[in-house]
Amino acid sequence: MTEEELVLGPGEVLALYSDGIVERRGEPLDVGIANLSATLAAGAGVDLLDDLADAIVARHCQKPSDDCCLLLVRRSVLSPGPGTSPPAS
């Protein structure tokens, strides 16, 4: 087993999902993943993750033959407070 580290940039979203979101009978898994990626990209400007999650569930879990579990995490975009400098890039 290897360990990987992923650093999300400010405003970026991490989507963790079960196979029921992307798998469909008679359809390659790559197609399901591409469809989910397209839904995520289309919702890139959505302020509330609840709205993005609702859009994903509405599109990808209409007639699930498997479980549909989804967790979305967005890194906050924080502005520096008074008297502080922005973090170095």
C-alpha positions as a Markdown table, in Angstrom:
| # | Residue | x | y | z |
|---|---|---|---|---|
| 1 | Met | 0.0 | 0.0 | 0.0 |
| 2 | Thr | 1.3 | 3.5 | -0.8 |
| 3 | Glu | 0.5 | 6.7 | 0.8 |
| 4 | Glu | -0.3 | 9.8 | -1.2 |
| 5 | Glu | -0.9 | 13.4 | -0.1 |
| 6 | Leu | -3.3 | 15.6 | -1.9 |
| 7 | Val | -3.4 | 19.4 | -1.2 |
| 8 | Leu | -6.5 | 21.1 | -2.2 |
| 9 | Gly | -6.2 | 24.7 | -3.3 |
| 10 | Pro | -8.5 | 27.4 | -2.0 |
| 11 | Gly | -12.0 | 26.7 | -3.3 |
| 12 | Glu | -11.2 | 23.3 | -4.7 |
| 13 | Val | -13.6 | 20.4 | -4.0 |
| 14 | Leu | -12.8 | 16.8 | -3.1 |
| 15 | Ala | -15.5 | 14.3 | -4.0 |
| 16 | Leu | -15.6 | 10.9 | -2.3 |
| 17 | Tyr | -18.3 | 8.6 | -3.7 |
| 18 | Ser | -19.4 | 5.0 | -3.7 |
| 19 | Asp | -19.5 | 2.9 | -6.9 |
| 20 | Gly | -23.3 | 3.3 | -7.1 |
| 21 | Ile | -22.8 | 6.9 | -8.3 |
| 22 | Val | -20.7 | 5.9 | -11.3 |
| 23 | Glu | -21.5 | 2.3 | -12.2 |
| 24 | Arg | -24.3 | 1.4 | -14.6 |
| 25 | Arg | -25.1 | -1.9 | -16.1 |
| 26 | Gly | -23.9 | -2.2 | -19.7 |
| 27 | Glu | -21.8 | 1.0 | -19.4 |
| 28 | Pro | -18.0 | 1.2 | -19.0 |
| 29 | Leu | -16.9 | 2.6 | -15.7 |
| 30 | Asp | -14.9 | 5.3 | -17.4 |
| 31 | Val | -18.2 | 6.7 | -18.8 |
| 32 | Gly | -19.7 | 6.9 | -15.3 |
| 33 | Ile | -16.6 | 8.6 | -14.0 |
| 34 | Ala | -16.6 | 11.1 | -16.9 |
| 35 | Asn | -20.2 | 11.9 | -16.3 |
| 36 | Leu | -19.6 | 12.6 | -12.7 |
| 37 | Ser | -16.6 | 14.7 | -13.6 |
| 38 | Ala | -18.8 | 16.7 | -16.0 |
| 39 | Thr | -21.4 | 17.3 | -13.3 |
| 40 | Leu | -18.7 | 18.4 | -10.8 |
| 41 | Ala | -17.2 | 20.8 | -13.4 |
| 42 | Ala | -20.6 | 22.2 | -14.3 |
| 43 | Gly | -21.2 | 23.0 | -10.6 |
| 44 | Ala | -17.8 | 24.6 | -10.0 |
| 45 | Gly | -19.3 | 28.0 | -9.3 |
| 46 | Val | -21.9 | 26.7 | -6.9 |
| 47 | Asp | -21.6 | 28.4 | -3.5 |
| 48 | Leu | -23.2 | 25.8 | -1.4 |
| 49 | Leu | -21.9 | 22.2 | -1.5 |
| 50 | Asp | -25.5 | 21.1 | -0.6 |
| 51 | Asp | -26.6 | 22.4 | -4.0 |
| 52 | Leu | -23.8 | 20.6 | -5.8 |
| 53 | Ala | -24.5 | 17.4 | -3.9 |
| 54 | Asp | -28.2 | 17.7 | -4.8 |
| 55 | Ala | -27.3 | 18.1 | -8.5 |
| 56 | Ile | -25.1 | 15.0 | -8.4 |
| 57 | Val | -27.7 | 12.9 | -6.6 |
| 58 | Ala | -30.4 | 14.1 | -9.0 |
| 59 | Arg | -28.4 | 13.2 | -12.1 |
| 60 | His | -26.5 | 10.0 | -10.9 |
| 61 | Cys | -28.9 | 8.3 | -8.5 |
| 62 | Gln | -32.3 | 8.3 | -10.3 |
| 63 | Lys | -32.6 | 4.5 | -10.4 |
| 64 | Pro | -29.7 | 3.2 | -8.4 |
| 65 | Ser | -29.1 | -0.5 | -8.6 |
| 66 | Asp | -26.4 | 0.0 | -5.9 |
| 67 | Asp | -25.8 | 2.3 | -3.0 |
| 68 | Cys | -25.3 | 6.0 | -3.7 |
| 69 | Cys | -23.0 | 7.7 | -1.1 |
| 70 | Leu | -21.4 | 11.0 | -1.6 |
| 71 | Leu | -19.1 | 13.3 | 0.5 |
| 72 | Leu | -18.0 | 16.7 | -0.8 |
| 73 | Val | -15.3 | 18.7 | 0.9 |
| 74 | Arg | -14.3 | 22.2 | -0.1 |
| 75 | Arg | -11.2 | 24.0 | 1.1 |
| 76 | Ser | -12.2 | 27.5 | 2.4 |
| 77 | Val | -11.0 | 30.6 | 0.8 |
| 78 | Leu | -9.9 | 32.7 | 3.7 |
| 79 | Ser | -9.0 | 36.3 | 3.4 |
| 80 | Pro | -6.3 | 37.6 | 5.8 |
| 81 | Gly | -7.5 | 39.4 | 8.8 |
| 82 | Pro | -6.5 | 42.9 | 9.8 |
| 83 | Gly | -2.8 | 43.1 | 10.5 |
| 84 | Thr | -1.9 | 39.8 | 8.9 |
| 85 | Ser | -0.1 | 39.0 | 5.7 |
| 86 | Pro | -1.4 | 36.5 | 3.2 |
| 87 | Pro | 0.4 | 33.1 | 3.2 |
| 88 | Ala | 3.5 | 32.8 | 1.1 |
| 89 | Ser | 2.9 | 30.9 | -2.2 |
